[in-house]
């Protein structure tokens, strides 16, 4: 199967799928998930694009965290600090639940 696409620059791009990929696309169409080959390929590209955006966001977050550590803004995590964090979360959760209960309950 060869599909042609017009990208952002309106240049024509030819895409060749492997036999397994062609079968996968056909199965999607036969199952009613897609109306056409173009729809199936468009979704595949959208998912790839989303994955790459997520990857870029994760890498940016890692870079920001490393920069923060480099500035000495990091926290030392110990067993004790984890216990204290867990207790704080429990305390805040219980207070929130109590605040949401109707009076006299």
C-alpha positions as CSV (number, residue, x, y, z in Angstrom):
1,X,0.0,0.0,0.0
2,X,1.3,3.4,-0.8
3,X,-0.3,6.5,0.6
4,X,0.3,10.1,-0.3
5,X,0.1,12.9,2.1
6,X,0.4,16.7,2.0
7,X,2.2,18.0,5.1
8,X,2.4,21.4,6.5
9,X,4.5,22.6,3.6
10,X,2.0,21.1,1.1
11,X,4.7,18.9,-0.3
12,X,3.6,15.5,-1.4
13,X,4.9,12.6,0.7
14,X,4.7,8.9,-0.3
15,X,4.5,6.4,2.5
16,X,5.0,2.7,2.0
17,X,3.6,0.3,4.6
18,X,4.8,-3.2,5.3
19,X,2.5,-6.0,4.6
20,X,1.8,-6.4,8.4
21,X,1.0,-2.7,8.6
22,X,-1.3,-2.9,5.6
23,X,-3.2,-5.8,7.2
24,X,-3.4,-3.9,10.5
25,X,-5.0,-0.9,8.7
26,X,-7.4,-3.2,6.8
27,X,-8.5,-4.8,10.0
28,X,-9.2,-1.4,11.5
29,X,-11.3,-0.4,8.6
30,X,-13.1,-3.8,8.5
31,X,-13.8,-3.5,12.3
32,X,-15.4,-0.1,11.6
33,X,-12.8,1.9,13.6
34,X,-11.7,3.8,10.5
35,X,-13.6,4.9,7.4
36,X,-10.5,4.9,5.2
37,X,-6.8,4.2,5.0
38,X,-6.2,7.9,5.3
39,X,-8.1,8.0,8.6
40,X,-6.1,5.2,10.1
41,X,-2.8,6.8,9.1
42,X,-3.9,10.2,10.3
43,X,-4.7,8.7,13.8
44,X,-1.4,6.9,13.9
45,X,0.5,10.2,13.1
46,X,-1.6,12.1,15.7
47,X,-0.7,9.5,18.4
48,X,3.0,9.7,17.4
49,X,2.8,13.5,17.6
50,X,1.2,13.3,21.1
51,X,3.8,10.8,22.3
52,X,6.6,13.1,21.1
53,X,5.0,16.1,22.8
54,X,4.7,14.1,26.1
55,X,8.3,13.0,25.7
56,X,9.5,16.6,25.2
57,X,7.5,17.7,28.3
58,X,9.1,15.0,30.4
59,X,12.6,15.9,29.2
60,X,11.9,19.6,30.0
61,X,10.7,18.6,33.5
62,X,13.8,16.5,34.0
63,X,16.0,19.5,32.8
64,X,14.1,21.8,35.2
65,X,14.5,19.4,38.1
66,X,18.2,19.0,37.4
67,X,18.6,22.8,37.3
68,X,16.8,23.1,40.6
69,X,19.1,20.5,42.2
70,X,22.0,22.4,40.7
71,X,20.8,25.5,42.5
72,X,20.6,23.6,45.8
73,X,16.8,23.6,45.8
74,X,16.4,19.9,46.1
75,X,15.0,18.0,49.2
76,X,16.8,15.2,50.9
77,X,14.4,12.3,51.1
78,X,14.7,10.0,54.0
79,X,12.6,7.3,55.6
80,X,11.5,9.8,58.2
81,X,10.6,12.5,55.7
82,X,8.5,10.0,53.8
83,X,6.7,9.0,57.0
84,X,6.1,12.6,57.8
85,X,4.8,13.3,54.3
86,X,2.5,10.2,54.5
87,X,1.1,11.4,57.8
88,X,0.6,14.9,56.5
89,X,-1.3,13.6,53.5
90,X,-3.5,11.4,55.8
91,X,-4.2,14.3,58.1
92,X,-5.2,16.7,55.3
93,X,-7.3,13.9,53.7
94,X,-9.2,13.3,57.0
95,X,-9.7,17.0,57.5
96,X,-11.1,17.3,54.0
97,X,-13.5,14.4,54.5
98,X,-14.7,15.8,57.8
99,X,-15.3,19.1,56.2
100,X,-17.4,17.5,53.5
101,X,-19.6,15.5,55.8
102,X,-23.1,16.8,56.5
103,X,-23.7,18.1,60.0
104,X,-24.7,15.4,62.5
105,X,-23.3,12.6,60.4
